[in-house]
């Protein structure tokens, strides 16, 4: 969640210190849906190691030909309850889970008809709770080659994500099951929020090039 929102084009503000300047980030709202991407899934750290949560979608007329903004969420199965149980099992003992659980679950239980609306609600939730300074805007047309930083296809479930490691920015923080499996990177931001709470922004500031 938030990890599942790849589709970003970013224009960074003037940063460099621990005081972050707001960045303008354009969420790609005009692309066609990308199958097997983080647009409807995320990775979390459970008792059995790294696992995946995915939002089922309604398949109609070939999803790869449907704009991301028109993809509908499929509620035929009780996936909301299943996801909530998985999240509780993974993070119920984390330091800050109880402070964010109700609001997060309220978003999942709201019954958003479209995947894009559900993703944006989750994105805004995590931006607010972590304290990230960002101006999120939606694109109004699809532009294949953008002059700005294009992150739409940088992170993909089928490819290793070594971005932070390559930039020497990857560093561990406390995780519930780190004693069992060690630190696990490349997870949904809910992992950071539930474990670090208000200190999430400090971790992001000292780990970021923003």
Backbone as JSON, one array per atom type, in Angstrom:
{
  "sequence": "XXXXXXXXXXXXXXXXXXXXXXXXXXXXXXXXXXXXXXXXXXXXXXXXXXXXXXXXXXXXXXXXXXXXXXXXXXXXXXXXXXXXXXXXXXXXXXXXXXXXXXXXXXXXXXXXXXXXXXXXXXXXXXXXXXXXXXXXXXXXXXXXXXXXXXXXXXXXXXXXXXXXXXXXXXXXXXXXXXXXXXXXXXXXXXXXXXXXXXXXXXXXXXXXXX",
  "N": [[0.86, -1.16, 0.0], [0.71, 1.97, -1.06], [3.32, 1.24, -1.83], [2.13, -0.15, -3.78], [1.43, 1.73, -5.6], [2.86, 2.42, -7.93], [3.56, 4.45, -10.72], [4.36, 6.98, -11.03], [5.37, 10.32, -11.72], [7.83, 12.52, -11.07], [8.64, 15.79, -9.84], [11.15, 17.17, -8.25], [11.49, 19.15, -5.27], [13.61, 21.76, -3.98], [15.82, 20.27, -2.15], [17.92, 18.77, 0.34], [18.75, 19.15, 2.92], [17.78, 18.16, 6.28], [15.32, 19.27, 6.4], [12.63, 18.88, 4.52], [11.74, 19.93, 1.29], [8.67, 20.55, -0.35], [7.73, 18.26, -2.89], [6.57, 18.14, -6.23], [4.48, 15.75, -7.39], [3.32, 13.8, -9.95], [0.64, 11.71, -10.37], [0.12, 9.04, -12.46], [-2.69, 9.04, -14.24], [-3.82, 8.39, -16.6], [-2.87, 6.26, -18.01], [-3.1, 2.92, -19.42], [-4.25, 0.05, -17.61], [-1.74, -1.75, -15.91], [-0.91, -5.02, -15.89], [-0.01, -7.41, -13.34], [1.55, -5.71, -11.74], [2.58, -3.27, -9.26], [0.32, -1.8, -9.02], [-1.99, -2.84, -8.02], [-1.24, -4.23, -5.76], [0.82, -5.11, -2.89], [3.74, -5.6, -0.81], [4.28, -7.19, 2.31], [5.46, -7.81, 5.7], [5.21, -10.74, 7.23], [4.52, -13.4, 9.64], [5.5, -15.61, 8.34], [7.45, -14.64, 6.76], [8.2, -12.49, 3.93], [5.28, -11.46, 2.31], [2.46, -11.14, 0.04], [-0.13, -8.83, -0.61], [-3.04, -8.4, -2.53], [-5.32, -6.49, -4.49], [-8.23, -7.65, -5.79], [-9.46, -7.35, -9.12], [-12.03, -6.38, -11.45], [-12.32, -8.16, -14.35], [-12.73, -7.18, -17.51], [-13.22, -7.1, -20.89], [-10.47, -7.23, -21.46], [-8.11, -6.2, -19.48], [-5.73, -4.81, -19.91], [-6.27, -2.96, -21.81], [-7.83, -1.07, -20.7], [-8.24, 2.11, -19.22], [-6.42, 3.06, -16.3], [-7.89, 4.51, -14.47], [-10.42, 3.56, -14.76], [-10.61, 0.97, -13.96], [-12.25, -1.5, -12.1], [-12.84, -2.52, -8.7], [-13.06, -5.82, -7.49], [-15.45, -7.26, -5.53], [-16.44, -9.76, -5.0], [-15.37, -11.82, -3.56], [-14.43, -12.32, -0.07], [-12.19, -10.51, 0.34], [-11.42, -8.18, 1.65], [-11.82, -8.61, 4.43], [-10.09, -10.78, 4.7], [-7.65, -9.59, 4.07], [-7.44, -7.71, 6.13], [-7.23, -9.38, 8.35], [-4.79, -10.6, 7.77], [-3.08, -8.4, 7.94], [-3.39, -7.67, 10.64], [-2.38, -9.98, 11.84], [0.27, -9.77, 11.04], [1.14, -7.26, 11.98], [-0.02, -6.7, 14.42], [1.28, -6.71, 16.89], [3.09, -4.7, 16.64], [4.61, -1.51, 17.42], [3.02, 0.77, 16.82], [0.71, 0.09, 15.56], [-1.96, 0.04, 16.6], [-2.66, 2.7, 16.61], [-3.16, 3.46, 14.02], [-4.73, 1.57, 12.82], [-7.65, 1.64, 12.73], [-8.3, 3.77, 10.97], [-7.01, 3.0, 8.62], [-8.3, 0.54, 8.04], [-10.85, 1.47, 7.71], [-10.7, 2.72, 5.26], [-10.24, 0.53, 3.58], [-12.65, -0.77, 3.96], [-14.48, 0.92, 2.85], [-15.52, 0.43, 0.38], [-14.76, 1.31, -2.21], [-15.47, 1.83, -5.59], [-13.76, 1.91, -7.77], [-10.41, 1.0, -8.57], [-8.42, 2.95, -8.74], [-9.39, 5.06, -7.18], [-9.44, 3.84, -4.66], [-6.69, 3.34, -4.33], [-5.7, 5.99, -4.31], [-6.89, 6.97, -2.01], [-5.6, 5.42, -0.09], [-2.96, 6.18, -0.59], [-3.01, 8.94, 0.1], [-3.61, 8.69, 2.79], [-1.26, 7.45, 3.86], [0.64, 9.37, 3.2], [-0.21, 11.52, 4.78], [0.01, 10.4, 7.41], [2.71, 9.71, 7.66], [3.88, 12.14, 7.31], [5.04, 13.15, 5.02], [6.1, 15.67, 2.83], [4.48, 16.59, 0.13], [3.16, 17.43, -3.03], [0.65, 16.11, -4.56], [-0.49, 15.48, -7.77], [-2.76, 14.8, -10.47], [-2.25, 13.37, -13.67], [-3.45, 14.69, -16.79], [-3.39, 13.73, -19.3], [-1.94, 11.1, -21.28], [1.5, 10.86, -21.47], [4.13, 9.63, -23.15], [6.98, 10.0, -23.16], [8.35, 11.78, -20.73], [9.71, 14.91, -19.58], [10.39, 15.01, -16.97], [11.32, 13.28, -13.9], [10.76, 9.95, -14.36], [8.98, 7.51, -12.88], [7.29, 5.47, -13.41], [7.63, 2.84, -14.29], [9.74, 1.89, -12.87], [9.82, 0.38, -10.49], [8.95, -2.93, -10.09], [7.11, -5.94, -9.55], [8.22, -8.21, -10.75], [10.85, -7.75, -11.06], [14.05, -7.34, -9.46], [14.33, -4.98, -6.83], [16.57, -2.66, -6.32], [17.02, -0.04, -5.76], [17.39, 1.73, -3.46], [19.56, 0.43, -2.28], [21.49, 0.65, -4.29], [21.91, 3.35, -4.21], [23.08, 3.65, -1.82], [21.4, 4.1, 0.32], [19.82, 2.42, 1.7], [18.77, 1.28, 4.8], [18.38, -0.46, 7.91], [15.4, -0.67, 9.97], [13.46, -1.17, 12.95], [11.66, -4.21, 12.78], [8.86, -6.36, 13.21], [9.28, -9.14, 12.86], [12.0, -9.34, 12.51], [13.89, -10.58, 14.08], [13.59, -13.18, 13.42], [13.81, -13.49, 10.62], [15.51, -11.51, 9.82], [16.25, -8.13, 8.63], [13.95, -6.89, 6.27], [13.8, -5.37, 3.19], [12.14, -3.2, 0.75], [9.29, -3.09, 1.05], [5.75, -2.45, 1.59], [4.88, 0.86, 2.59], [3.41, 0.78, 4.88], [4.62, -0.98, 6.58], [6.83, 0.4, 7.59], [5.47, 2.55, 8.84], [3.82, 1.3, 10.81], [5.76, 0.21, 12.45], [7.53, 2.3, 13.11], [6.03, 4.59, 13.46], [5.4, 7.97, 14.4], [8.07, 8.57, 14.01], [8.65, 7.82, 11.48], [8.98, 9.75, 9.5], [11.42, 10.84, 10.16], [13.13, 8.76, 9.6], [12.73, 8.6, 6.82], [13.65, 11.1, 6.03], [16.4, 11.06, 6.65], [17.18, 9.05, 5.02], [16.8, 9.81, 2.48], [17.12, 11.37, -0.77], [15.66, 13.55, -1.26]],
  "CA": [[0.0, 0.0, 0.0], [1.65, 3.0, -1.45], [4.21, 0.53, -2.74], [1.28, -0.6, -4.88], [1.01, 2.88, -6.39], [3.79, 2.83, -8.96], [2.87, 5.22, -11.74], [4.68, 8.32, -10.59], [6.29, 11.21, -12.42], [8.12, 13.43, -9.99], [9.45, 16.99, -9.99], [11.59, 17.37, -6.88], [11.74, 20.5, -4.79], [15.01, 22.0, -3.66], [16.07, 19.67, -0.84], [19.34, 18.64, 0.63], [18.92, 19.1, 4.36], [16.74, 17.37, 6.93], [14.05, 19.95, 6.18], [12.23, 18.53, 3.18], [10.92, 20.85, 0.51], [7.63, 19.78, -1.04], [7.93, 17.86, -4.27], [5.37, 17.97, -7.04], [4.45, 14.39, -7.91], [2.15, 13.54, -10.79], [0.19, 10.34, -10.42], [-0.33, 8.71, -13.81], [-4.12, 8.71, -14.2], [-4.31, 8.21, -17.97], [-2.31, 5.05, -18.62], [-3.9, 1.7, -19.32], [-3.88, -0.76, -16.46], [-0.58, -2.61, -16.09], [-1.09, -6.26, -15.16], [1.1, -7.96, -12.55], [2.37, -4.62, -11.26], [2.21, -2.84, -7.91], [-0.87, -0.95, -9.05], [-3.05, -3.44, -7.2], [-0.66, -5.14, -4.79], [1.94, -4.63, -2.09], [4.45, -6.62, -0.04], [4.33, -6.91, 3.75], [6.31, -8.72, 6.45], [4.4, -11.53, 8.14], [5.18, -14.42, 10.44], [6.14, -16.56, 7.43], [8.34, -13.9, 5.87], [7.59, -11.49, 3.05], [4.08, -11.94, 1.64], [1.84, -10.17, -0.86], [-1.57, -8.55, -0.61], [-3.46, -7.85, -3.82], [-6.72, -6.11, -4.63], [-8.79, -8.27, -7.0], [-10.12, -6.4, -10.01], [-13.0, -6.92, -12.39], [-11.72, -8.33, -15.67], [-13.74, -6.96, -18.54], [-12.73, -6.6, -22.17], [-9.01, -7.12, -21.53], [-7.76, -5.1, -18.57], [-4.59, -4.03, -20.4], [-6.78, -1.95, -22.72], [-8.71, -0.2, -19.94], [-7.52, 3.12, -18.43], [-6.27, 2.75, -14.88], [-8.93, 5.2, -13.72], [-11.7, 2.9, -14.97], [-10.55, -0.4, -13.44], [-13.12, -1.67, -10.94], [-12.44, -3.49, -7.68], [-13.96, -6.97, -7.43], [-15.78, -7.57, -4.14], [-17.17, -11.02, -4.96], [-14.77, -12.63, -2.5], [-14.25, -11.52, 1.16], [-10.77, -10.19, 0.42], [-11.17, -7.11, 2.63], [-11.68, -9.26, 5.73], [-8.88, -11.59, 4.65], [-6.5, -8.68, 4.12], [-7.37, -7.13, 7.47], [-6.71, -10.43, 9.24], [-3.37, -10.77, 7.47], [-2.38, -7.23, 8.46], [-3.4, -7.79, 12.1], [-1.44, -11.05, 12.17], [1.63, -9.31, 10.78], [1.53, -6.02, 12.66], [-0.79, -6.48, 15.64], [2.17, -6.47, 18.03], [4.02, -3.6, 16.36], [4.47, -0.43, 18.39], [2.09, 1.85, 16.49], [-0.4, -0.42, 14.77], [-3.26, 0.41, 17.15], [-2.94, 4.12, 16.36], [-3.51, 3.66, 12.61], [-5.55, 0.47, 12.34], [-9.04, 1.98, 12.44], [-8.39, 4.61, 9.78], [-6.62, 2.2, 7.46], [-9.34, -0.43, 7.75], [-12.02, 2.22, 7.22], [-10.48, 2.93, 3.82], [-10.45, -0.76, 2.91], [-14.06, -1.15, 4.09], [-15.32, 1.96, 2.26], [-16.16, -0.1, -0.82], [-14.47, 2.1, -3.41], [-15.81, 1.09, -6.8], [-12.64, 1.89, -8.71], [-9.1, 0.76, -7.98], [-7.66, 4.19, -8.66], [-9.88, 5.81, -6.02], [-8.95, 3.13, -3.47], [-5.25, 3.6, -4.23], [-5.47, 7.38, -3.94], [-7.27, 7.11, -0.59], [-4.51, 4.83, 0.68], [-1.79, 7.04, -0.76], [-3.19, 10.15, 0.9], [-3.53, 8.28, 4.19], [0.13, 7.24, 4.25], [1.32, 10.67, 3.12], [-0.59, 12.29, 5.98], [0.49, 9.8, 8.65], [4.17, 9.76, 7.71], [4.31, 13.53, 7.31], [5.78, 13.48, 3.8], [5.67, 16.9, 2.19], [4.39, 16.34, -1.31], [1.99, 17.96, -3.73], [0.26, 15.08, -5.51], [-1.42, 15.92, -8.8], [-3.08, 13.76, -11.43], [-2.03, 13.73, -15.07], [-4.69, 14.84, -17.55], [-3.19, 13.05, -20.56], [-0.81, 10.18, -21.21], [2.69, 11.3, -22.17], [5.07, 8.51, -23.11], [8.3, 10.48, -22.78], [8.22, 12.98, -19.92], [11.0, 15.53, -19.28], [10.62, 14.92, -15.54], [11.73, 11.96, -13.45], [9.69, 9.01, -14.66], [9.06, 6.35, -12.01], [6.13, 4.63, -13.67], [7.98, 1.43, -14.48], [11.01, 1.63, -12.21], [9.64, -0.69, -9.51], [8.03, -3.94, -10.63], [7.21, -7.19, -8.78], [8.96, -9.24, -11.47], [12.26, -7.38, -11.14], [14.64, -6.96, -8.17], [14.34, -3.55, -6.56], [17.81, -2.34, -5.61], [17.2, 1.41, -5.88], [17.99, 2.29, -2.25], [20.87, -0.18, -2.1], [22.4, 1.23, -5.28], [22.19, 4.73, -3.8], [23.63, 3.57, -0.46], [20.41, 4.71, 1.21], [19.06, 1.39, 2.4], [19.21, 1.04, 6.17], [17.33, -1.17, 8.63], [14.67, -0.14, 11.11], [12.9, -2.31, 13.67], [10.53, -4.93, 12.2], [8.34, -7.33, 14.17], [9.86, -10.47, 12.69], [13.4, -9.24, 12.1], [14.66, -11.55, 14.83], [13.41, -14.49, 12.79], [14.25, -13.5, 9.21], [16.36, -10.36, 9.53], [15.58, -6.97, 8.05], [13.44, -7.1, 4.92], [13.54, -4.12, 2.5], [11.23, -3.23, -0.41], [7.95, -3.43, 1.51], [4.79, -1.36, 1.66], [5.21, 1.85, 3.6], [2.71, 0.5, 6.13], [5.58, -1.66, 7.44], [7.58, 1.46, 8.26], [4.58, 3.33, 9.68], [3.39, 0.53, 11.98], [6.9, -0.05, 13.32], [8.22, 3.52, 13.52], [5.05, 5.61, 13.83], [5.77, 9.37, 14.11], [9.48, 8.66, 13.61], [8.8, 7.4, 10.08], [9.47, 10.86, 8.69], [12.84, 11.0, 10.44], [13.8, 7.71, 8.82], [12.68, 8.97, 5.41], [14.51, 12.29, 5.81], [17.81, 10.71, 6.72], [17.45, 8.03, 4.01], [16.3, 10.29, 1.2], [17.81, 12.42, -1.53], [14.71, 14.63, -1.52]],
  "C": [[0.91, 1.22, 0.0], [2.75, 2.38, -2.29], [3.41, 0.11, -3.97], [0.88, 0.54, -5.8], [2.09, 3.32, -7.37], [3.0, 3.44, -10.1], [3.14, 6.68, -11.48], [5.62, 9.04, -11.56], [6.57, 12.34, -11.44], [8.96, 14.63, -10.44], [9.87, 17.37, -8.59], [11.73, 18.86, -6.56], [13.22, 20.64, -4.49], [15.27, 21.49, -2.25], [17.55, 19.65, -0.56], [19.61, 18.58, 2.11], [17.82, 18.23, 4.94], [15.38, 18.03, 6.8], [13.64, 19.71, 4.73], [11.43, 19.64, 2.53], [9.88, 20.03, -0.23], [8.02, 19.47, -2.47], [6.58, 17.8, -4.96], [5.46, 16.59, -7.67], [3.17, 14.19, -8.7], [1.84, 12.04, -10.78], [-0.38, 10.07, -11.81], [-1.77, 8.22, -13.76], [-4.67, 8.37, -15.57], [-3.7, 7.0, -18.68], [-3.35, 3.94, -18.62], [-3.38, 0.87, -18.16], [-2.72, -1.69, -16.8], [-0.74, -3.87, -15.25], [0.18, -6.68, -14.43], [2.08, -6.87, -12.11], [1.93, -4.26, -9.84], [0.98, -1.94, -7.89], [-2.03, -1.55, -8.28], [-2.49, -4.45, -6.19], [0.44, -4.47, -3.99], [2.55, -5.81, -1.33], [4.47, -6.21, 1.43], [5.1, -8.03, 4.44], [5.47, -9.46, 7.48], [5.21, -12.58, 8.87], [5.91, -15.45, 9.59], [7.08, -15.88, 6.45], [7.59, -12.9, 5.03], [6.43, -12.12, 2.28], [3.47, -10.81, 0.81], [0.35, -10.05, -0.6], [-1.92, -7.98, -1.97], [-4.94, -7.54, -3.78], [-7.26, -6.76, -5.9], [-9.55, -7.24, -7.82], [-11.1, -7.13, -10.92], [-12.35, -6.98, -13.77], [-12.83, -8.22, -16.73], [-13.09, -6.39, -19.79], [-11.23, -6.48, -22.27], [-8.53, -5.95, -20.71], [-6.62, -4.23, -19.09], [-5.02, -2.94, -21.38], [-7.68, -0.93, -22.02], [-7.89, 0.83, -19.16], [-7.51, 2.78, -16.95], [-7.4, 3.36, -14.05], [-10.3, 4.53, -13.83], [-11.73, 1.45, -14.46], [-11.37, -0.5, -12.16], [-12.58, -2.72, -9.99], [-13.5, -4.59, -7.61], [-14.19, -7.36, -5.97], [-16.54, -8.89, -4.01], [-16.63, -11.97, -3.89], [-14.52, -11.74, -1.27], [-12.79, -11.09, 1.36], [-10.47, -9.1, 1.43], [-10.94, -7.71, 4.01], [-10.39, -10.08, 5.78], [-7.62, -10.72, 4.76], [-6.34, -8.1, 5.52], [-6.81, -8.15, 8.46], [-5.22, -10.64, 9.02], [-2.55, -9.62, 8.05], [-2.3, -7.27, 9.98], [-2.39, -8.85, 12.54], [0.0, -10.59, 12.05], [2.05, -8.17, 11.7], [0.81, -5.76, 13.97], [0.06, -6.19, 16.86], [3.16, -5.34, 17.79], [3.66, -2.4, 17.23], [3.34, 0.53, 18.1], [0.86, 1.39, 15.72], [-1.75, 0.07, 15.28], [-3.64, 1.87, 16.87], [-3.44, 4.37, 14.93], [-4.5, 2.64, 12.08], [-6.94, 0.9, 11.89], [-9.18, 2.79, 11.16], [-8.03, 3.83, 8.51], [-7.74, 1.23, 7.07], [-10.62, 0.26, 7.26], [-11.91, 2.48, 5.73], [-10.76, 1.63, 3.06], [-11.93, -1.15, 2.89], [-15.01, -0.16, 3.42], [-16.02, 1.5, 0.98], [-15.95, 0.74, -2.06], [-14.74, 1.26, -4.66], [-14.61, 0.91, -7.71], [-11.31, 1.77, -7.98], [-8.33, 2.06, -7.78], [-8.09, 5.01, -7.44], [-9.42, 5.17, -4.71], [-7.47, 3.41, -3.27], [-4.96, 5.03, -3.79], [-5.84, 7.62, -2.48], [-6.16, 6.55, 0.3], [-3.25, 5.7, 0.6], [-1.88, 8.28, 0.12], [-3.1, 9.85, 2.4], [-2.08, 8.15, 4.64], [0.96, 8.52, 4.14], [1.06, 11.48, 4.37], [0.07, 11.73, 7.24], [2.01, 9.82, 8.76], [4.7, 11.19, 7.72], [5.13, 13.92, 6.1], [5.22, 14.75, 3.19], [5.66, 16.7, 0.68], [3.09, 16.91, -1.85], [1.64, 16.96, -4.82], [-0.78, 15.61, -6.48], [-1.65, 14.76, -9.77], [-2.78, 14.25, -12.85], [-3.37, 13.85, -15.78], [-4.56, 14.28, -18.97], [-1.98, 12.13, -20.43], [0.33, 10.71, -22.08], [3.74, 10.2, -22.04], [6.44, 8.93, -22.61], [8.16, 11.8, -22.05], [9.59, 13.59, -19.65], [11.35, 15.44, -17.79], [11.02, 13.49, -15.16], [10.58, 10.98, -13.57], [9.88, 7.73, -13.85], [7.97, 5.33, -12.29], [6.47, 3.15, -13.77], [9.29, 1.06, -13.8], [10.91, 0.45, -11.26], [8.59, -1.66, -10.01], [8.22, -5.24, -9.87], [8.08, -8.25, -9.44], [10.46, -8.93, -11.57], [12.78, -7.03, -9.75], [14.64, -5.44, -8.02], [15.56, -3.24, -5.7], [18.07, -0.84, -5.59], [17.91, 1.99, -4.65], [19.39, 1.72, -2.02], [21.88, 0.43, -3.04], [22.81, 2.65, -4.9], [22.8, 4.81, -2.41], [22.71, 4.24, 0.56], [19.61, 3.68, 2.0], [19.63, 1.19, 3.79], [18.07, 0.37, 6.93], [16.63, -0.3, 9.65], [14.03, -1.35, 11.79], [11.7, -2.88, 12.91], [10.14, -6.07, 13.14], [9.06, -8.67, 14.08], [11.33, -10.44, 12.26], [14.29, -10.23, 12.86], [14.62, -12.94, 14.22], [14.01, -14.54, 11.4], [15.23, -12.39, 8.87], [15.57, -9.22, 8.92], [15.18, -7.26, 6.61], [13.13, -5.75, 4.27], [12.43, -4.27, 1.46], [9.83, -3.68, -0.02], [7.03, -2.21, 1.4], [5.19, -0.4, 2.77], [4.45, 1.62, 4.9], [3.64, -0.24, 7.09], [6.38, -0.65, 8.25], [6.68, 2.19, 9.25], [4.19, 2.57, 10.95], [4.54, 0.29, 12.96], [7.56, 1.21, 13.87], [7.27, 4.66, 13.89], [5.49, 7.02, 13.46], [7.23, 9.53, 13.68], [9.71, 8.22, 12.17], [9.4, 8.51, 9.24], [10.96, 11.09, 8.94], [13.65, 9.97, 9.67], [13.85, 8.1, 7.35], [13.58, 10.16, 5.11], [15.98, 11.91, 5.76], [18.19, 9.64, 5.7], [17.23, 8.56, 2.6], [17.21, 11.31, 0.56], [16.9, 13.6, -1.78], [15.21, 15.95, -0.97]]
}
